[in-house]
């Protein structure tokens, strides 16, 4: 990856390394706002193979199964970053699906924009490479 990276740090909840383009949402409920068969959000953006950046999750007990469904259908994000605290539903879904999850990444929404290249490390470090688009 080229260019200077912005580094952030968070709490690792599900270990793993991943790199991909960001999809950023202020708040998200996996139940009703994400289609597990297509990997798209209600606004039409795809999270498939992307690094999903969420300001705050809005849990629903079905959310864990939606996240697992994304993995089952091959439509899962590569990693999930949460600016605030991840709720237990999100954590359970990420564990079930084996998706790296980092929360408490303060400043994530101001530092990361859609299509930025983001690298998530097992140490909880998040590196952001700004998109030129």
C-alpha positions in Angstrom: 0.0 0.0 0.0 1.3 3.4 -0.9 1.2 6.7 0.9 1.2 7.7 4.5 -1.1 5.7 6.8 -3.1 7.0 9.7 -2.9 4.6 12.6 -5.6 3.9 15.1 -5.8 1.4 17.9 -8.7 -0.6 19.3 -9.7 -3.5 21.4 -9.5 -6.9 19.6 -12.6 -9.0 20.1 -12.1 -11.5 17.3 -8.5 -11.9 16.1 -7.5 -11.8 12.5 -5.7 -9.7 9.9 -7.6 -8.2 7.0 -7.2 -5.6 4.3 -9.9 -4.0 2.1 -11.8 -1.0 1.1 -13.9 0.7 3.7 -17.7 0.9 3.9 -18.6 3.4 6.6 -22.0 3.7 8.4 -22.9 5.8 11.4 -25.2 3.2 13.0 -26.2 -0.3 11.8 -28.5 -3.1 12.7 -27.7 -6.3 10.9 -31.4 -7.3 11.2 -33.3 -5.6 8.5 -30.5 -3.3 7.3 -28.2 -5.9 5.7 -29.2 -8.6 3.2 -27.2 -11.7 4.0 -27.8 -13.2 0.5 -26.5 -10.2 -1.4 -24.2 -8.5 1.1 -25.8 -5.2 0.5 -26.9 -2.5 2.9 -30.4 -0.8 2.6 -28.7 2.1 0.8 -27.4 -0.3 -1.9 -23.7 -0.3 -0.9 -22.0 -3.7 -0.8 -20.1 -4.9 2.3 -18.9 -8.1 0.6 -15.1 -8.3 0.9 -14.9 -4.9 2.4 -13.9 -3.6 5.9 -17.1 -2.5 7.5 -16.7 0.6 9.8 -19.6 1.2 12.2 -20.0 4.1 14.5 -22.3 2.2 16.8 -24.1 -1.1 16.3 -27.8 -1.4 17.0 -28.3 -5.0 18.1 -31.1 -7.4 17.5 -31.0 -11.1 18.5 -31.3 -12.1 14.9 -28.2 -10.0 14.0 -25.8 -12.8 14.9 -27.5 -15.1 12.4 -27.5 -12.4 9.7 -23.7 -12.0 10.1 -23.3 -15.8 10.0 -25.6 -15.8 6.9 -23.3 -13.3 5.2 -20.4 -15.8 5.7 -22.5 -18.7 4.6 -23.5 -17.0 1.4 -20.0 -15.8 0.7 -21.0 -12.1 1.2 -19.2 -11.3 4.5 -17.1 -8.3 5.1 -13.3 -9.0 5.6 -13.4 -7.3 9.0 -15.5 -5.1 11.2 -14.4 -2.0 13.0 -16.6 -0.3 15.6 -15.8 3.2 16.9 -17.6 2.7 20.2 -18.4 -0.6 22.0 -19.5 -3.6 20.0 -22.6 -5.2 21.5 -22.8 -8.9 22.4 -24.9 -9.7 19.3 -22.2 -8.3 16.9 -19.5 -10.1 18.9 -21.4 -13.4 18.7 -22.0 -13.0 15.0 -18.3 -12.2 14.2 -17.2 -15.2 16.3 -19.6 -17.5 14.5 -18.5 -16.2 11.1 -14.8 -15.9 11.9 -14.7 -12.2 11.0 -12.0 -10.1 12.6 -13.6 -7.5 14.9 -12.1 -4.5 16.6 -14.0 -2.1 18.7 -13.2 1.1 20.7 -11.4 2.5 17.7 -11.9 6.1 18.8 -12.0 8.6 15.9 -12.7 5.9 13.3 -15.6 7.8 11.7 -13.6 10.9 11.3 -10.5 9.1 10.1 -12.0 6.6 7.7 -14.1 7.3 4.6 -15.8 5.1 2.1 -13.3 3.5 -0.3 -10.2 4.2 1.9 -7.9 1.2 2.0 -8.0 -0.2 5.6 -5.7 -2.7 7.2 -6.8 -4.5 10.4 -4.2 -6.3 12.4 -4.6 -8.9 15.2 -2.9 -6.5 17.6 -5.9 -4.1 17.3 -4.0 -1.6 15.1 -6.0 -0.2 12.2 -4.1 1.5 9.4 -6.0 3.8 7.0 -4.7 4.7 3.6 -6.8 7.6 2.2 -8.5 7.1 -1.1 -7.5 9.4 -3.9 -11.1 9.2 -5.3 
